Amino acid sequence: MVELEGSEMVAFASALSAGIVMGLGAIGPGIGEGRALASALQAIAQQPDEADRITRTLFVGMAMVESTGIYAFVIAMILLFANPFWKHFTGG
């Protein structure tokens, strides 16, 4: 068993947390976008005349859903590169 010191433990926890955040942050938007696309295709198949309006609404909705994945990415980057606990262990 390897003993980790304070800064090594913070680095390990940061990398592990960033991986978990990105994994969970990718699952939610993936499922949401897949469901939105399936519903939009079904709606276009039922009402082909409204395809332009449905497509426009789909793109706006997908942009909103995708923003949650981007938020998860930003949190992962903060955990890796701007973690406030580094200052505590490095003294900086």
A tleap script that builds the chain and sets N, CA, C and O, in Angstrom:
source leaprc.protein.ff14SB
mol = sequence {
  NMET VAL GLU LEU GLU GLY SER GLU MET VAL
  ALA PHE ALA SER ALA LEU SER ALA GLY ILE
  VAL MET GLY LEU GLY ALA ILE GLY PRO GLY
  ILE GLY GLU GLY ARG ALA LEU ALA SER ALA
  LEU GLN ALA ILE ALA GLN GLN PRO ASP GLU
  ALA ASP ARG ILE THR ARG THR LEU PHE VAL
  GLY MET ALA MET VAL GLU SER THR GLY ILE
  TYR ALA PHE VAL ILE ALA MET ILE LEU LEU
  PHE ALA ASN PRO PHE TRP LYS HIE PHE THR
  GLY CGLY
}
set mol.1.N position { 0.851 -1.183 0.000 }
set mol.1.CA position { 0.000 0.000 0.000 }
set mol.1.C position { 0.888 1.235 0.000 }
set mol.1.O position { 1.837 1.347 0.775 }
set mol.2.N position { 0.551 2.153 -0.888 }
set mol.2.CA position { 1.328 3.379 -1.026 }
set mol.2.C position { 0.732 4.443 -0.125 }
set mol.2.O position { -0.478 4.670 -0.122 }
set mol.3.N position { 1.591 5.086 0.634 }
set mol.3.CA position { 1.155 6.181 1.506 }
set mol.3.C position { 1.205 7.489 0.719 }
set mol.3.O position { 2.223 7.799 0.102 }
set mol.4.N position { 0.123 8.251 0.737 }
set mol.4.CA position { 0.069 9.522 0.036 }
set mol.4.C position { 0.188 10.655 1.039 }
set mol.4.O position { -0.417 10.629 2.111 }
set mol.5.N position { 0.993 11.664 0.661 }
set mol.5.CA position { 1.104 12.854 1.498 }
set mol.5.C position { -0.019 13.824 1.137 }
set mol.5.O position { -0.828 13.539 0.254 }
set mol.6.N position { -0.067 14.949 1.807 }
set mol.6.CA position { -1.165 15.893 1.630 }
set mol.6.C position { -1.374 16.363 0.208 }
set mol.6.O position { -2.487 16.286 -0.312 }
set mol.7.N position { -0.313 16.853 -0.436 }
set mol.7.CA position { -0.477 17.382 -1.796 }
set mol.7.C position { -0.770 16.261 -2.788 }
set mol.7.O position { -1.501 16.467 -3.756 }
set mol.8.N position { -0.211 15.088 -2.557 }
set mol.8.CA position { -0.497 13.960 -3.437 }
set mol.8.C position { -1.945 13.505 -3.287 }
set mol.8.O position { -2.596 13.121 -4.259 }
set mol.9.N position { -2.430 13.557 -2.061 }
set mol.9.CA position { -3.828 13.189 -1.816 }
set mol.9.C position { -4.774 14.183 -2.485 }
set mol.9.O position { -5.801 13.785 -3.034 }
set mol.10.N position { -4.435 15.474 -2.444 }
set mol.10.CA position { -5.261 16.484 -3.111 }
set mol.10.C position { -5.232 16.262 -4.620 }
set mol.10.O position { -6.264 16.374 -5.283 }
set mol.11.N position { -4.061 15.949 -5.167 }
set mol.11.CA position { -3.963 15.694 -6.607 }
set mol.11.C position { -4.786 14.472 -6.998 }
set mol.11.O position { -5.496 14.495 -8.003 }
set mol.12.N position { -4.691 13.416 -6.213 }
set mol.12.CA position { -5.464 12.201 -6.497 }
set mol.12.C position { -6.965 12.476 -6.410 }
set mol.12.O position { -7.726 12.070 -7.288 }
set mol.13.N position { -7.384 13.162 -5.354 }
set mol.13.CA position { -8.817 13.469 -5.192 }
set mol.13.C position { -9.312 14.396 -6.300 }
set mol.13.O position { -10.442 14.252 -6.766 }
set mol.14.N position { -8.475 15.345 -6.726 }
set mol.14.CA position { -8.875 16.259 -7.801 }
set mol.14.C position { -9.060 15.518 -9.113 }
set mol.14.O position { -10.048 15.727 -9.818 }
set mol.15.N position { -8.107 14.650 -9.442 }
set mol.15.CA position { -8.213 13.902 -10.697 }
set mol.15.C position { -9.393 12.945 -10.669 }
set mol.15.O position { -10.118 12.823 -11.656 }
set mol.16.N position { -9.590 12.271 -9.553 }
set mol.16.CA position { -10.728 11.350 -9.436 }
set mol.16.C position { -12.050 12.101 -9.522 }
set mol.16.O position { -12.975 11.656 -10.201 }
set mol.17.N position { -12.144 13.233 -8.841 }
set mol.17.CA position { -13.378 14.029 -8.867 }
set mol.17.C position { -13.649 14.587 -10.259 }
set mol.17.O position { -14.794 14.609 -10.712 }
set mol.18.N position { -12.597 15.037 -10.936 }
set mol.18.CA position { -12.784 15.556 -12.293 }
set mol.18.C position { -13.286 14.459 -13.231 }
set mol.18.O position { -14.143 14.709 -14.079 }
set mol.19.N position { -12.761 13.260 -13.079 }
set mol.19.CA position { -13.233 12.155 -13.906 }
set mol.19.C position { -14.689 11.811 -13.639 }
set mol.19.O position { -15.458 11.561 -14.568 }
set mol.20.N position { -15.061 11.801 -12.375 }
set mol.20.CA position { -16.456 11.507 -12.020 }
set mol.20.C position { -17.383 12.608 -12.541 }
set mol.20.O position { -18.452 12.322 -13.079 }
set mol.21.N position { -16.968 13.859 -12.380 }
set mol.21.CA position { -17.786 14.984 -12.852 }
set mol.21.C position { -17.991 14.905 -14.358 }
set mol.21.O position { -19.105 15.101 -14.843 }
set mol.22.N position { -16.933 14.620 -15.098 }
set mol.22.CA position { -17.071 14.545 -16.563 }
set mol.22.C position { -17.908 13.338 -16.984 }
set mol.22.O position { -18.672 13.412 -17.946 }
set mol.23.N position { -17.763 12.237 -16.266 }
set mol.23.CA position { -18.567 11.072 -16.608 }
set mol.23.C position { -20.044 11.315 -16.390 }
set mol.23.O position { -20.865 11.032 -17.262 }
set mol.24.N position { -20.378 11.838 -15.228 }
set mol.24.CA position { -21.785 12.129 -14.944 }
set mol.24.C position { -22.285 13.304 -15.781 }
set mol.24.O position { -23.448 13.338 -16.184 }
set mol.25.N position { -21.397 14.266 -16.039 }
set mol.25.CA position { -21.777 15.419 -16.846 }
set mol.25.C position { -22.012 15.074 -18.299 }
set mol.25.O position { -22.692 15.823 -19.000 }
set mol.26.N position { -21.481 13.981 -18.770 }
set mol.26.CA position { -21.702 13.561 -20.153 }
set mol.26.C position { -22.938 12.680 -20.288 }
set mol.26.O position { -23.578 12.659 -21.340 }
set mol.27.N position { -23.268 11.965 -19.241 }
set mol.27.CA position { -24.424 11.057 -19.311 }
set mol.27.C position { -25.730 11.843 -19.431 }
set mol.27.O position { -26.575 11.529 -20.270 }
set mol.28.N position { -25.890 12.861 -18.590 }
set mol.28.CA position { -27.143 13.630 -18.583 }
set mol.28.C position { -27.454 14.286 -19.914 }
set mol.28.O position { -28.533 14.062 -20.463 }
set mol.29.N position { -26.541 15.096 -20.457 }
set mol.29.CA position { -26.823 15.710 -21.762 }
set mol.29.C position { -26.975 14.681 -22.878 }
set mol.29.O position { -27.759 14.887 -23.805 }
set mol.30.N position { -26.243 13.591 -22.800 }
set mol.30.CA position { -26.378 12.560 -23.838 }
set mol.30.C position { -27.768 11.963 -23.867 }
set mol.30.O position { -28.370 11.811 -24.931 }
set mol.31.N position { -28.270 11.630 -22.706 }
set mol.31.CA position { -29.623 11.077 -22.630 }
set mol.31.C position { -30.656 12.125 -23.036 }
set mol.31.O position { -31.591 11.830 -23.780 }
set mol.32.N position { -30.480 13.350 -22.541 }
set mol.32.CA position { -31.434 14.418 -22.854 }
set mol.32.C position { -31.481 14.747 -24.332 }
set mol.32.O position { -32.562 14.906 -24.898 }
set mol.33.N position { -30.329 14.850 -24.959 }
set mol.33.CA position { -30.298 15.161 -26.388 }
set mol.33.C position { -30.853 14.012 -27.220 }
set mol.33.O position { -31.521 14.239 -28.229 }
set mol.34.N position { -30.582 12.795 -26.804 }
set mol.34.CA position { -31.131 11.654 -27.532 }
set mol.34.C position { -32.648 11.621 -27.474 }
set mol.34.O position { -33.313 11.354 -28.475 }
set mol.35.N position { -33.189 11.894 -26.294 }
set mol.35.CA position { -34.654 11.909 -26.159 }
set mol.35.C position { -35.270 13.059 -26.946 }
set mol.35.O position { -36.312 12.895 -27.579 }
set mol.36.N position { -34.621 14.231 -26.906 }
set mol.36.CA position { -35.147 15.379 -27.644 }
set mol.36.C position { -35.124 15.116 -29.143 }
set mol.36.O position { -36.079 15.446 -29.845 }
set mol.37.N position { -34.059 14.533 -29.630 }
set mol.37.CA position { -33.963 14.234 -31.054 }
set mol.37.C position { -35.006 13.201 -31.472 }
set mol.37.O position { -35.627 13.336 -32.526 }
set mol.38.N position { -35.198 12.179 -30.656 }
set mol.38.CA position { -36.197 11.159 -30.977 }
set mol.38.C position { -37.598 11.765 -31.025 }
set mol.38.O position { -38.390 11.454 -31.914 }
set mol.39.N position { -37.889 12.625 -30.069 }
set mol.39.CA position { -39.205 13.262 -30.059 }
set mol.39.C position { -39.383 14.203 -31.241 }
set mol.39.O position { -40.465 14.268 -31.825 }
set mol.40.N position { -38.332 14.932 -31.598 }
set mol.40.CA position { -38.424 15.845 -32.732 }
set mol.40.C position { -38.621 15.081 -34.035 }
set mol.40.O position { -39.416 15.490 -34.882 }
set mol.41.N position { -37.909 13.985 -34.198 }
set mol.41.CA position { -38.084 13.193 -35.419 }
set mol.41.C position { -39.490 12.601 -35.506 }
set mol.41.O position { -40.079 12.522 -36.584 }
set mol.42.N position { -40.011 12.190 -34.363 }
set mol.42.CA position { -41.373 11.665 -34.347 }
set mol.42.C position { -42.371 12.775 -34.701 }
set mol.42.O position { -43.327 12.540 -35.440 }
set mol.43.N position { -42.149 13.970 -34.176 }
set mol.43.CA position { -43.048 15.082 -34.472 }
set mol.43.C position { -42.966 15.484 -35.944 }
set mol.43.O position { -43.986 15.791 -36.561 }
set mol.44.N position { -41.766 15.484 -36.504 }
set mol.44.CA position { -41.612 15.825 -37.925 }
set mol.44.C position { -42.277 14.762 -38.803 }
set mol.44.O position { -42.864 15.080 -39.837 }
set mol.45.N position { -42.179 13.501 -38.380 }
set mol.45.CA position { -42.825 12.439 -39.151 }
set mol.45.C position { -44.342 12.574 -39.134 }
set mol.45.O position { -45.009 12.241 -40.114 }
set mol.46.N position { -44.885 13.061 -38.024 }
set mol.46.CA position { -46.329 13.219 -37.915 }
set mol.46.C position { -46.819 14.495 -38.598 }
set mol.46.O position { -47.915 14.530 -39.157 }
set mol.47.N position { -45.986 15.555 -38.545 }
set mol.47.CA position { -46.367 16.845 -39.128 }
set mol.47.C position { -45.221 17.382 -39.981 }
set mol.47.O position { -44.478 18.250 -39.523 }
set mol.48.N position { -45.062 16.898 -41.191 }
set mol.48.CA position { -43.931 17.331 -42.026 }
set mol.48.C position { -43.967 18.818 -42.388 }
set mol.48.O position { -42.921 19.413 -42.649 }
set mol.49.N position { -45.150 19.419 -42.406 }
set mol.49.CA position { -45.236 20.840 -42.734 }
set mol.49.C position { -44.607 21.729 -41.647 }
set mol.49.O position { -44.188 22.849 -41.935 }
set mol.50.N position { -44.542 21.251 -40.440 }
set mol.50.CA position { -43.993 22.019 -39.322 }
set mol.50.C position { -42.528 21.690 -39.061 }
set mol.50.O position { -42.015 21.988 -37.983 }
set mol.51.N position { -41.855 21.091 -40.016 }
set mol.51.CA position { -40.469 20.646 -39.803 }
set mol.51.C position { -39.539 21.812 -39.472 }
set mol.51.O position { -38.657 21.667 -38.625 }
set mol.52.N position { -39.715 22.954 -40.115 }
set mol.52.CA position { -38.826 24.092 -39.842 }
set mol.52.C position { -38.968 24.584 -38.403 }
set mol.52.O position { -37.967 24.841 -37.734 }
set mol.53.N position { -40.176 24.711 -37.934 }
set mol.53.CA position { -40.399 25.184 -36.556 }
set mol.53.C position { -39.909 24.160 -35.549 }
set mol.53.O position { -39.302 24.521 -34.541 }
set mol.54.N position { -40.165 22.897 -35.812 }
set mol.54.CA position { -39.719 21.850 -34.885 }
set mol.54.C position { -38.197 21.789 -34.840 }
set mol.54.O position { -37.611 21.626 -33.770 }
set mol.55.N position { -37.564 21.918 -35.988 }
set mol.55.CA position { -36.101 21.881 -36.030 }
set mol.55.C position { -35.492 23.063 -35.289 }
set mol.55.O position { -34.518 22.898 -34.555 }
set mol.56.N position { -36.050 24.240 -35.472 }
set mol.56.CA position { -35.549 25.422 -34.770 }
set mol.56.C position { -35.692 25.256 -33.256 }
set mol.56.O position { -34.768 25.557 -32.500 }
set mol.57.N position { -36.837 24.785 -32.831 }
set mol.57.CA position { -37.048 24.556 -31.401 }
set mol.57.C position { -36.118 23.472 -30.874 }
set mol.57.O position { -35.628 23.564 -29.748 }
set mol.58.N position { -35.872 22.442 -31.685 }
set mol.58.CA position { -34.964 21.369 -31.283 }
set mol.58.C position { -33.552 21.908 -31.058 }
set mol.58.O position { -32.905 21.554 -30.073 }
set mol.59.N position { -33.073 22.755 -31.958 }
set mol.59.CA position { -31.717 23.289 -31.811 }
set mol.59.C position { -31.584 24.153 -30.560 }
set mol.59.O position { -30.573 24.077 -29.861 }
set mol.60.N position { -32.584 24.964 -30.276 }
set mol.60.CA position { -32.542 25.799 -29.065 }
set mol.60.C position { -32.538 24.904 -27.822 }
set mol.60.O position { -31.786 25.145 -26.877 }
set mol.61.N position { -33.377 23.881 -27.833 }
set mol.61.CA position { -33.427 22.962 -26.692 }
set mol.61.C position { -32.144 22.193 -26.518 }
set mol.61.O position { -31.692 21.990 -25.391 }
set mol.62.N position { -31.545 21.759 -27.614 }
set mol.62.CA position { -30.287 21.019 -27.507 }
set mol.62.C position { -29.160 21.907 -27.004 }
set mol.62.O position { -28.284 21.442 -26.274 }
set mol.63.N position { -29.173 23.178 -27.385 }
set mol.63.CA position { -28.153 24.094 -26.873 }
set mol.63.C position { -28.284 24.252 -25.365 }
set mol.63.O position { -27.283 24.314 -24.652 }
set mol.64.N position { -29.514 24.315 -24.886 }
set mol.64.CA position { -29.716 24.438 -23.441 }
set mol.64.C position { -29.288 23.160 -22.720 }
set mol.64.O position { -28.690 23.226 -21.646 }
set mol.65.N position { -29.588 22.013 -23.296 }
set mol.65.CA position { -29.200 20.744 -22.677 }
set mol.65.C position { -27.683 20.597 -22.690 }
set mol.65.O position { -27.090 20.122 -21.721 }
set mol.66.N position { -27.066 21.001 -23.779 }
set mol.66.CA position { -25.618 20.864 -23.893 }
set mol.66.C position { -24.889 21.754 -22.903 }
set mol.66.O position { -23.764 21.450 -22.509 }
set mol.67.N position { -25.518 22.854 -22.495 }
set mol.67.CA position { -24.854 23.755 -21.547 }
set mol.67.C position { -24.564 23.058 -20.222 }
set mol.67.O position { -23.596 23.413 -19.549 }
set mol.68.N position { -25.367 22.083 -19.831 }
set mol.68.CA position { -25.078 21.378 -18.579 }
set mol.68.C position { -23.784 20.568 -18.695 }
set mol.68.O position { -23.031 20.461 -17.727 }
set mol.69.N position { -23.530 20.005 -19.861 }
set mol.69.CA position { -22.263 19.307 -20.077 }
set mol.69.C position { -21.077 20.260 -20.039 }
set mol.69.O position { -20.002 19.915 -19.548 }
set mol.70.N position { -21.283 21.451 -20.558 }
set mol.70.CA position { -20.208 22.453 -20.534 }
set mol.70.C position { -19.947 22.900 -19.101 }
set mol.70.O position { -18.798 23.128 -18.723 }
set mol.71.N position { -21.000 23.029 -18.305 }
set mol.71.CA position { -20.803 23.375 -16.893 }
set mol.71.C position { -19.993 22.293 -16.179 }
set mol.71.O position { -19.109 22.601 -15.379 }
set mol.72.N position { -20.292 21.040 -16.466 }
set mol.72.CA position { -19.531 19.944 -15.863 }
set mol.72.C position { -18.067 20.006 -16.284 }
set mol.72.O position { -17.176 19.751 -15.473 }
set mol.73.N position { -17.815 20.343 -17.543 }
set mol.73.CA position { -16.444 20.482 -18.029 }
set mol.73.C position { -15.708 21.601 -17.284 }
set mol.73.O position { -14.548 21.444 -16.901 }
set mol.74.N position { -16.385 22.713 -17.085 }
set mol.74.CA position { -15.769 23.850 -16.378 }
set mol.74.C position { -15.439 23.458 -14.940 }
set mol.74.O position { -14.371 23.800 -14.432 }
set mol.75.N position { -16.346 22.748 -14.288 }
set mol.75.CA position { -16.084 22.308 -12.910 }
set mol.75.C position { -14.897 21.350 -12.874 }
set mol.75.O position { -14.067 21.430 -11.968 }
set mol.76.N position { -14.808 20.452 -13.843 }
set mol.76.CA position { -13.668 19.538 -13.897 }
set mol.76.C position { -12.365 20.297 -14.100 }
set mol.76.O position { -11.354 19.955 -13.487 }
set mol.77.N position { -12.368 21.314 -14.941 }
set mol.77.CA position { -11.153 22.107 -15.149 }
set mol.77.C position { -10.776 22.875 -13.895 }
set mol.77.O position { -9.592 23.021 -13.591 }
set mol.78.N position { -11.771 23.371 -13.160 }
set mol.78.CA position { -11.480 24.065 -11.905 }
set mol.78.C position { -10.866 23.095 -10.907 }
set mol.78.O position { -9.915 23.443 -10.206 }
set mol.79.N position { -11.402 21.878 -10.837 }
set mol.79.CA position { -10.858 20.883 -9.913 }
set mol.79.C position { -9.407 20.539 -10.260 }
set mol.79.O position { -8.592 20.310 -9.366 }
set mol.80.N position { -9.089 20.504 -11.535 }
set mol.80.CA position { -7.740 20.116 -11.942 }
set mol.80.C position { -6.740 21.265 -11.883 }
set mol.80.O position { -5.599 21.070 -11.465 }
set mol.81.N position { -7.152 22.456 -12.294 }
set mol.81.CA position { -6.176 23.530 -12.471 }
set mol.81.C position { -6.350 24.728 -11.545 }
set mol.81.O position { -5.432 25.541 -11.450 }
set mol.82.N position { -7.456 24.875 -10.874 }
set mol.82.CA position { -7.655 26.022 -9.987 }
set mol.82.C position { -8.240 25.572 -8.657 }
set mol.82.O position { -9.076 26.258 -8.068 }
set mol.83.N position { -7.795 24.424 -8.198 }
set mol.83.CA position { -8.324 23.881 -6.950 }
set mol.83.C position { -7.855 24.742 -5.771 }
set mol.83.O position { -6.653 24.945 -5.602 }
set mol.84.N position { -8.778 25.247 -4.961 }
set mol.84.CA position { -8.376 26.108 -3.850 }
set mol.84.C position { -7.625 25.357 -2.746 }
set mol.84.O position { -6.974 25.988 -1.913 }
set mol.85.N position { -7.704 24.030 -2.725 }
set mol.85.CA position { -7.001 23.277 -1.687 }
set mol.85.C position { -5.501 23.168 -1.959 }
set mol.85.O position { -4.742 22.818 -1.055 }
set mol.86.N position { -5.058 23.460 -3.181 }
set mol.86.CA position { -3.621 23.424 -3.486 }
set mol.86.C position { -2.874 24.428 -2.637 }
set mol.86.O position { -1.789 24.137 -2.134 }
set mol.87.N position { -3.449 25.613 -2.475 }
set mol.87.CA position { -2.753 26.659 -1.707 }
set mol.87.C position { -2.541 26.224 -0.274 }
set mol.87.O position { -1.528 26.565 0.337 }
set mol.88.N position { -3.476 25.482 0.263 }
set mol.88.CA position { -3.353 25.032 1.643 }
set mol.88.C position { -2.168 24.077 1.807 }
set mol.88.O position { -1.441 24.156 2.797 }
set mol.89.N position { -1.974 23.181 0.847 }
set mol.89.CA position { -0.922 22.173 0.985 }
set mol.89.C position { 0.422 22.618 0.428 }
set mol.89.O position { 1.461 22.131 0.875 }
set mol.90.N position { 0.425 23.529 -0.533 }
set mol.90.CA position { 1.698 23.994 -1.080 }
set mol.90.C position { 2.195 25.247 -0.388 }
set mol.90.O position { 3.354 25.628 -0.552 }
set mol.91.N position { 1.337 25.891 0.380 }
set mol.91.CA position { 1.746 27.082 1.105 }
set mol.91.C position { 1.762 28.335 0.249 }
set mol.91.O position { 2.246 29.375 0.696 }
set mol.92.N position { 1.249 28.265 -0.967 }
set mol.92.CA position { 1.280 29.413 -1.882 }
set mol.92.C position { 0.134 30.287 -1.838 }
set mol.92.O position { 0.080 31.273 -2.573 }
savepdb mol mol.pdb
quit
